[in-house]
Amino acid sequence: MLQCLALLRPTGELQRVGSFGRLGLFWGLALLTKVTPVLLTPLIVLTIVHHGITRRSGFRWQLTALTATLGSCLIVCGWYYARNWVYLGRPFVGGADPSRGIVWIQDPGYRTWHQMTSFGSSMIQPVYAVALSFWDGMYASMWADGQLSGTLLPARQIPWNVDFLQVGPWTAVVPMGCLLLGLVAGWSHRLAESRVQILFAVLAVGIYLAAIVDQYVGVPFFSTAKSSYALGLLPCFGVIAAVGAGAFLWSRLLRALLFGALSSWAFASYCAFFCLK
């Protein structure tokens, strides 16, 4: 993500081909970790093309840069997906794929429109709020341990500081608000020079969100709606949140309130997960 955002800067020299080999290296390492970075293929290709066009490079340079990126990526991770193709019949096999022979029987076991349109339970009862709606699951897993790290535990055995864990979704209203505001504020005239980078971040988050929705609908058990699937997009979340926070920096009072609220959220998050028991 950081490599792509750097390539989208409005100023700077045309990058050497070696830089795109490095981009492919990081992309390949990400694909060895999880299959989800394959979703970024269109954005990575468009980033390289945009970089070449804005630096007035020729078609040959763009083709070379694309070849270096894809070639480096395939060298790093191609062997793994080739092995999957040989042994499993296809390169990509998900955790809930029927070919694995795992029968997933888990609540709620179905999807309704209410689950896709409701929100609020994560503010009162964040743990396992994903069983009630998609957005509650995403919010609770983003700002608290909404699924207890994949375990099923009674309240007395939760390893975290439960009081601070309960406060987390409320203090997270501020950073979440910055994210939502960033989706709108990013198109203001004062950020015109950074608009392409902001657009990249928004599209990356949108692609991942669409993929999570697709899995949530197709695999109806409670752990399919969680923000950790988009952990690799932290730079993109940072860009969007920074844009949203920038709308409050013009006033000393608003700036102080924003910094105070973010400090409260950071303190509550730290205390929730820093445990000695």
C-alpha positions in Angstrom: 0.0 0.0 0.0 2.7 2.5 0.9 4.6 1.7 -2.3 1.5 2.5 -4.4 0.7 5.7 -2.4 4.3 6.8 -3.0 4.0 6.2 -6.7 0.8 8.3 -6.9 2.5 11.4 -5.6 1.8 14.3 -8.0 5.4 15.3 -8.2 8.7 13.4 -8.4 10.8 11.7 -11.0 10.0 8.6 -13.0 10.9 5.6 -10.9 13.4 3.1 -12.0 12.3 -0.4 -13.0 13.9 -1.8 -9.8 11.3 0.1 -7.8 8.5 -1.9 -9.4 10.4 -5.1 -8.8 10.4 -4.1 -5.1 6.6 -3.4 -5.3 6.1 -6.9 -6.8 8.3 -8.4 -4.0 6.1 -6.9 -1.3 2.9 -7.9 -3.1 4.2 -11.5 -3.4 5.0 -11.6 0.3 1.5 -10.4 1.0 0.0 -13.1 -1.2 2.0 -15.7 0.6 0.4 -14.5 3.9 -3.2 -14.3 2.6 -4.9 -14.6 -0.7 -6.9 -11.4 -0.3 -4.2 -9.1 -1.7 -5.1 -10.5 -5.1 -8.1 -8.1 -5.0 -5.6 -5.2 -5.4 -4.4 -6.4 -8.8 -6.5 -3.8 -10.8 -5.4 -0.9 -8.5 -1.7 -1.9 -8.7 -1.9 -2.0 -12.5 -3.7 1.3 -12.6 -1.1 2.8 -10.2 1.8 1.9 -12.5 0.0 3.2 -15.6 -0.9 6.4 -13.8 2.7 6.9 -12.7 3.9 6.4 -16.2 1.4 8.7 -17.8 1.9 11.6 -15.4 5.7 11.3 -15.9 5.2 11.2 -19.7 6.8 7.8 -20.2 6.3 5.6 -23.2 4.3 2.4 -23.7 7.5 0.4 -23.6 8.4 1.7 -20.1 4.9 1.0 -18.8 5.0 -2.6 -20.1 8.5 -3.1 -18.6 7.3 -1.8 -15.2 4.2 -4.0 -15.3 6.3 -7.0 -16.2 8.8 -6.3 -13.4 6.0 -6.0 -10.9 4.1 -9.1 -11.9 7.3 -11.1 -12.6 8.7 -10.3 -9.1 5.4 -11.2 -7.5 5.2 -14.5 -9.3 8.8 -15.4 -8.4 8.0 -14.9 -4.7 4.5 -16.5 -4.4 3.9 -18.3 -7.8 5.2 -21.6 -6.6 2.7 -21.7 -3.8 -0.3 -21.2 -6.0 1.1 -23.5 -8.7 1.3 -26.2 -6.0 -2.3 -25.5 -5.0 -3.3 -25.9 -8.7 -1.6 -29.2 -8.9 -2.8 -30.7 -5.6 -6.2 -29.0 -5.2 -7.2 -28.4 -8.8 -7.2 -24.5 -8.5 -4.9 -21.9 -7.2 -7.2 -20.2 -4.7 -9.0 -22.3 -2.0 -10.8 -20.4 0.8 -11.2 -21.5 4.4 -14.9 -22.3 3.9 -14.5 -23.9 0.5 -16.7 -27.1 0.2 -13.7 -29.0 -1.3 -12.0 -29.0 2.1 -14.7 -31.2 3.5 -15.5 -29.0 6.4 -19.1 -28.6 7.2 -19.7 -25.2 8.7 -22.8 -25.3 11.0 -22.9 -22.2 13.1 -25.3 -19.5 14.2 -27.0 -17.6 12.8 -26.8 -19.9 9.7 -28.8 -17.5 7.4 -28.8 -13.9 6.3 -31.6 -11.3 6.3 -31.9 -7.7 5.2 -32.1 -6.7 8.8 -28.6 -8.0 9.3 -27.3 -5.9 6.5 -29.1 -2.6 7.5 -29.1 -2.5 11.3 -26.5 -1.2 13.6 -26.2 -0.4 17.3 -25.8 -3.6 19.4 -22.0 -3.3 19.1 -22.2 -0.1 21.2 -23.8 -1.9 24.1 -22.6 -5.5 23.7 -19.6 -5.6 21.4 -18.6 -9.2 22.1 -20.3 -11.5 19.5 -22.3 -8.5 18.1 -21.5 -9.9 14.7 -24.3 -12.5 15.3 -26.8 -9.7 15.0 -25.7 -7.6 12.0 -22.9 -7.1 9.5 -22.1 -3.6 10.5 -22.0 -4.4 14.2 -19.6 -7.2 13.5 -17.3 -4.9 11.5 -17.4 -2.1 14.0 -16.9 -4.4 17.0 -13.9 -6.2 15.4 -12.4 -2.9 14.3 -12.5 -1.1 17.6 -12.7 -3.9 20.1 -12.1 -7.7 20.2 -15.6 -8.3 19.1 -15.0 -12.0 18.6 -12.6 -12.7 21.4 -9.9 -13.7 19.0 -11.9 -16.5 17.6 -12.7 -18.2 20.9 -15.9 -18.9 22.8 -15.5 -17.9 26.4 -17.8 -17.1 29.3 -17.5 -13.5 30.7 -15.4 -14.5 33.7 -12.7 -16.1 31.4 -12.2 -13.2 29.0 -8.5 -12.4 29.1 -9.0 -8.6 28.6 -10.0 -5.8 30.9 -13.7 -6.0 30.2 -14.6 -2.6 31.5 -12.2 -0.8 29.1 -13.2 -3.3 26.3 -16.8 -2.2 26.7 -15.8 1.5 26.6 -13.8 1.0 23.4 -16.7 1.3 20.9 -17.8 4.5 22.4 -14.4 6.2 22.4 -13.9 4.9 18.9 -16.7 7.1 17.6 -14.2 9.9 17.1 -11.6 8.0 14.9 -14.6 6.3 13.1 -16.0 9.7 12.5 -12.7 10.9 11.0 -12.8 7.9 8.6 -16.4 8.7 7.5 -15.7 12.4 7.2 -12.6 11.6 5.2 -14.7 10.0 2.5 -16.4 13.4 1.9 -13.7 15.9 2.8 -11.2 14.2 0.4 -12.8 15.9 -2.6 -12.4 19.4 -1.4 -10.4 21.9 -3.4 -7.6 22.2 -0.8 -6.7 18.5 -1.3 -6.8 18.6 -5.1 -3.1 17.6 -5.3 -3.6 14.5 -3.2 -6.9 13.5 -4.7 -5.5 10.5 -6.6 -3.9 9.1 -3.5 -7.1 9.6 -1.6 -9.1 7.9 -4.4 -6.7 5.0 -4.3 -7.2 4.6 -0.5 -11.0 4.8 -0.9 -11.1 2.3 -3.7 -8.9 -0.2 -1.9 -11.2 0.0 1.2 -14.3 -0.3 -1.0 -12.9 -3.4 -2.8 -12.2 -5.2 0.4 -15.5 -4.2 1.9 -17.3 -5.6 -1.1 -15.4 -8.8 -0.8 -16.2 -9.1 2.9 -19.9 -8.5 2.2 -19.8 -11.2 -0.5 -18.3 -13.7 2.0 -20.7 -12.7 4.7 -23.7 -13.4 2.4 -22.3 -16.6 1.0 -20.9 -18.1 4.2 -23.6 -17.5 6.9 -21.7 -18.1 10.1 -20.8 -15.4 12.7 -17.1 -15.0 12.1 -17.2 -13.9 8.4 -17.8 -10.2 9.2 -14.6 -8.9 10.8 -12.3 -6.0 10.0 -9.1 -7.9 10.4 -9.6 -9.1 6.8 -8.6 -5.6 5.8 -5.6 -5.3 8.2 -3.3 -4.8 5.2 -5.1 -1.6 4.4 -3.9 0.2 7.5 -2.1 2.9 5.4 -5.3 3.5 3.4 -7.3 3.9 6.6 -4.7 6.2 7.9 -4.9 8.4 4.8 -8.7 8.6 4.9 -8.7 9.3 8.7 -6.1 12.0 8.3 -8.1 13.7 5.7 -11.2 13.6 8.0 -9.2 14.9 11.0 -7.8 17.7 8.9 -11.2 19.3 8.9 -10.9 20.1 12.6 -7.4 21.5 12.6 -8.3 25.0 11.5 -9.6 25.9 15.0 -7.6 25.7 18.2 -10.7 24.6 20.2 -11.7 21.9 17.7 -8.1 20.8 17.5 -7.8 20.4 21.3 -11.1 18.5 21.4 -10.0 16.2 18.6 -6.6 15.4 20.2 -8.3 14.9 23.6 -10.9 12.5 22.2 -8.2 10.6 20.2 -6.1 10.3 23.4 -9.0 9.0 25.3 -9.6 6.3 22.7 -5.9 5.3 22.6 -5.8 5.1 26.4 -8.9 3.0 26.6 -7.7 0.7 23.8 -4.3 0.2 25.5 -5.9 -0.5 28.9 -8.3 -2.9 27.4 -5.6 -5.3 26.0 -2.7 -4.7 28.4 -3.4 -7.4 31.0 -1.2 -9.0 33.6 -3.6 -11.8 34.4 
